[in-house]
Amino acid sequence: MLLSSRVKGIQDSITMKLNEKALQLADEGKVIYNLSGGQLPIKPMLEFVDKVHHQLNFLKSYQYSPSAGFMALRKKLIKYIEKSRNLPVDIFETGWDAIISNGSKHSIYNALGAIIDPGDEVILLAPYWVSYPEMVKFWGGIPKTVKSNVFDAFVPAIEDITREMTPRTKAIIINSPNNPSGVHYSEAWMKEFAQFMRQNPDVIVISDEVYSEICYFDPKPTYFYQYDNSLLQRTVIIHAISKTLASTGLRIGYAIAPANVVEAMSRIQGQTTSGPNSLIQRALIDFDLKNVENFLGPVKSHIRLNAAFLREKFREGNLGHCWYQSTSAFYFMLDFSRTPMFKKYAADGEDHSLLIADELLNNEGVAVVPGHDFGIPNSARLSLVIEEIPFQEALIKIIRYLNHA
């Protein structure tokens, strides 16, 4: 059967493929250290589970919700963002709305569908989440990449963003805290970006804030629109329960945006997936979101310990030049190109991320995610969320491999 040209151009998610291979090898009895995961290896907090269990008793939990989600939850999430971002009270009262979707990926996809016409350019800040370019291309947009590197802790320069601007630039996607680098952009950067936005009044920002609560070193993340509230008129805020409630499989994400954008997103959603999971929405309506902070306390302490172990082992292994301070989210971006192991590849100038990641998995039993699809060639993403002892054992294996010339 012939496939459409559209689907032929979509790349597989490399994060999914490597994770599947790691699980398969583990099922075959091999010892696998899986550092590819983008989810917490723990259950959600009991208070949330109890709310889900309670809602099992009601008929509405099994029936359709409105396409954009239950209004009570939409209003609650708007208030949560308003308060957690220290925005003026009732700033979203008039002319704004929220839409609940099947995860943050779905929210971003719908947002791009609402604002992108064929030929529009969307600027992506590398490293970026692997799905961004494919979603932009699916809607007929043209992804343009702004690079960064380990020397700047993978924070892109505003000057480099400015150089990529053209009359066809429609939007920029920001992901802070960032997947895969594990850093969030500083207050100074966000203030400078706010100034950049004032100078480019036709540009829309999709602000992917899924990891905003997972920061294990101060200062905490801030956002450009906090320094100029008028920029919210051109901003789509993306969030989800996936990371903060350890609930990736429940597929609840949401977006807050000007009402006309949300209405357009709702039309797209209504003709594709319809409303999101009614059971989980109803549980969230009754759940106190203040519990998230207490739940994430031990999680952040654990990630901080693993990050500290990584720093010390890199220094002991003479790889200190490959290290930078991760501060948030779950990840660390490893630059292969400056390690002894890479000497056998350096001459050809090609990207060897997938080959190196495959070698690590097959020879050392350590699963990482190749960096090419994050926009950073010859690199890999490490997840910092697995248990302390397995993480330490995996890191020792990685360092031994990287130092083998």
N, C-alpha and C positions, 0 to 999 in steps of 0.2 A: 504494500500500500504506500502511495506517495505521501510524504510529509510536507507540511507547509514550509516555505522559506523562513518564516518567522521562527518556528521551533527548531529548525536546523541550526540557526545561529545562536541558540542559547547553550551556554556551557554548563556542564554538570557542576554541582557544588563540591569543591575539593574537600571542604571540611567534612561533608557527609561521607564521601568516598573513603577517606583515610580512616575515619572512625569506624566505618563498616568493616574495613579490612582488619583493623585492630581487634574488633569484636570477634571476627571469624577466626583469627589466629588464637585468641584466648579460648574460644570454644573447642579448638583442636588440642588444647592442653598446654599451649606454650605460655610462658610467663611474660605478660605484656604490661608495660608501664604506659598507660594511656594519658599522654599530656595533650591530647587533641580536643578535649571536651570543652564546650562553652556553656556548661551548666553546673550547678552545685550538686555534689554527690550526697545530698541529704534530703530528707523529707521536708515539706513545708511545716511551718509552726502549727502546733496543736490547735490553737485558737481558730486558725483559718480552716483546718481540716474539720473541726467541729461545726463551723458555719456551713461548710459544704454538706456534711452529713445531715444537718438539720433540714436543709432545703430539699433533700431527697423526698421528704414527706408531702411535697406540694405539687399539684398538677402543673402549675405554670413553669416549674423547673424543667419540664419535658416538652414544652411547647415553644413555638417561634417567639423570639423577641422582635421588636422593631428592627428594621435593617441597620439602623445606626446604633442599636443597643438601647437598653432601658434608660429612660430619661433620668430616673433617680440616681443611677450610677454615673451617668454622664455629668450631672451637676456635681456629684460628690468628687469626681476626679478633677474637674475644673477647679474646685475649691482647694483640693490637695496641691495641685500645681501652683495655684495662686499663693498659698501660704508657704509651701516649701521653697519657692523661689523668691520669697520676700517681695512680692508684687503688691501694689496698692489694692486694698480691699475692694471687691466688686469690679475690678478692672475688666473682667470678662462678662459683665452683666448684660451689656447690649452689643449686638453685632457679632457675637462669638458663639461657638458651639463645640461639642466634642463628639467624636465617633469612636465606637468600640469595634475592634476588628479581631480577626483570628491571628493574633500575634502582631508584634511591631513590624515584621516584614510585610505583612498584609497592609498595615497602615501606610507604610512608605510607598508600597506599590500603588495603592489607591490615590495617595497624594500626588505622585508623579503623573498618574492618569488624569488627575483633575487640572494640572497646570501645564503639562508638556504637549506641544504640538510637534509633528515631524520636522526635524531639522533644528529644533531648539537645542542649545548646548547646556549641559549640566556639569558644573565643576565639582570634582571629587578630590578630597584631600588624602593623599597616600601617606601611610597605609590606611586603607578604607575597608569596610566590611565587604566581603566577596560578592554579595548579591547586588550591590549598588549599580555597577556598570550594566549588568544583565537586565535589571529592571528598567533602567533608563533606555537601553536599546529596544526593549520590548515595546515601549510606547513611541518609538520612532525618534527618540532623542539621541544626542551625540555626547557621550561622556568625555570629559577632558580632565586630565590628571595633573595635580600639583604635587610634586615630589617633596619628600623630606628624608632625613637620614639619622643614623644613630648619634652623630655628633650633636644634633639639635634635639635629642631624645624624641625624634619623630614628630616634632611640632613644625608644621609648615609656616613659612614666612608670608606675611601679608603682601609683601612686595611681589612674591612669586604668584600669588593669587591675582593680583592686579595685572600682571603680565599676560595672564591667560584670558582676561576679559575681552570679549568682542561684542559687537551689536547684537549677536545671536545668543548671548548668555542669558538664560532664563532663570537659572536656579543654582544654588550651592548646597551641597549636603555636608553638614558638620556632625561629627560623632565624637562627643566629649562627655564623659570619659570614653576613651577610644578602644575599640576592638579592631586591630589586634595589639596595639602597642602597650596598653595598660597605663597610659598617662592621660591627664586631662589638661586642657589648654588653660594657661594662667589667667588671672584677672587682668594683667596688663595686655595679654593677647586679645582677650574678649573686648576690652575697651578700644583697642586699635581696630578690631574687626567692626565694632559699632560705628566707628568713624568711616571705615571703608564702606559700610552699608549706606551711610548718609550720602556718600559721594556717588552711589550707584542706586538711584531710587527705583529702578525697575526690576531689581533682582529679588527673587524670593529665596528664603532659607528654609530648608528642612533640617530641623535641629533634633538629631537622634540622641535622646537622653536616657536610654534604657539602663545605663549603669550609674546614673547620677548619685544614687545612695551608697554605692560601693566604692568608697574612698578611704584608704587606710593610712594616708599621710596628709596632714593639713598643709596649706589651706584647702578647703573643700572646693568643689567645682562651682563656678559661677557662669552666667550666660550673658551674651552681648545685649540682649533686650532688657536686662536688669539695669543697664546703664543708660538706656534710652528706650523707654516704654513704647514710644511711637513705632519702633521697629517691629513690634508684635503684629502690626497690620500686614507685614510681609513675611510672617513666620508661621511655620507649621511645627508644633512641638509634638514629638513622638515619645511615648513611654509604654511600659508594659509591666505585667506582674512576673514575667518569665524569670528574671534574675533576682529581683528583690524578694520574691516569695518562693524561690526554688521550685518554680512551677512551669518550666518550659513546655511540658506536654499538655498543659491545659489551654494553651493558645488564646490568651487574652492580651491584646495590645490596644493602644488608643492614641488618638491624635486630637489636639486642640488647635483650632485655627479660626480665621474669620468665617462667619456663617455661610457665605457663598461657596467657600472651598469645601467645607464639611458637607454641604448639601450635594455638591458634585461628587464627592467621595461616596456619599450614601447611595447615590444613583448607581455608581459603578458596583458597589457592594451588593445592592439589591438585585442586580442582574447577574451576579456571579455566585457568591456564597450565601447571600441573605445574611440575617443577623448572626452574631456570634453565640457561643455556648450559653444558653439560658441559665443552666444550673450554676455555673461559676459566677456569672454576673449577679445572680440573686444572692449568692454567698458573699460577694464583695460589697453589696449594698449594706449588709449588716456587719461587715468586718471593720474594726477600728484600725485604720492605716497607721496610727501612731505606734502600733506593735512592731512595725517593720524595723524601726531603729534598734530595738532590743534584740530582735531576731538576728540582725546582721552584725551585732557586736562581736560575737565569737568568730563569725565568718571572716570579718576583716582582720581580726587578730591572727587567725590561721594563715591568711594570704600574706600578711606582713612578715610572719615567721619564715614562710617559704621564700619570699623575696629576699630576706636577709641572708638566708642560707645560700641562695643563688649568688648574691654579691660576694660573699666570702669565698665560695668555691671557685668563682671566676678569677678572683685575685690570686688564690693559691695555685690555680692552674695556668697562670700567666696569660689570662684572657681578660684582664681588667679593661683593656681598650675596647672590648665588645660589650661592656656593661653600661647601663644607664639606670637612673632611679625610676622604677615604675612606682606609680602612686595610687592607682585606682583600677577598677574592673578586675578581670581575672588573669591577665596575660603579661607576657614578656616577649619582645620581638628579638630573635637571635640572628645576627648578621654573620652568615657563613664566610663571606668574602674576605674577612680579616683574620681567619684562623689558619693554622698550619695545614690542616686537612685540605683546604681549598686550593693549595698550590697546584695540584694536578688538574684543576679545571680552569684556572685563571686565564690562560693564554687565549682561549677561543672567544671570550666575551659573551658567551651565551648564559642563559639562566639554567641553573641545575638544581633548583629548589626541590622539584618532585623527585629527581633521582637520589638526591642526598637524603630526603625524608624517607624514601623507600629503603635505602641502605640502613638507615638508623632502625627502622622497624624490623627488617629482615635479620640484620646482624646483631643488633643490641636489644631488640625487643622494646624499643621506645617509640611511641607514636607521637609525632608532632604534625603540624599543618604547614605545608609549603607556603612560602611567602609570595610567590608570583601572583596568585589571584588576589592578594591584598594590595597589589601595586608596588611591592618591594621585592625585586628579584634577588636570588641567592640568599634567601633568608627563611626563617620558619617561626611560627608562633608556638610558644610554650604556654600551657595552662598551669596556673599556680594553685589550683583548687584541690588537687588530690591530697590524700593523707600524708602527714609529715614524713614518715619513714619511707614509703614508696617513692615520694618525690625526691628525697635525698639520694636514694639508690639510683633512680633514673638520671638525676643530674650528674652523678659521678660517671655513669656510662656515657652520657653525652660529652662531657669534658674529655674523657679518654678518647673518644672517637674524634673530636675536633682537634686534638693535639697530635693525632697520628698523621704525619706528613706522607 
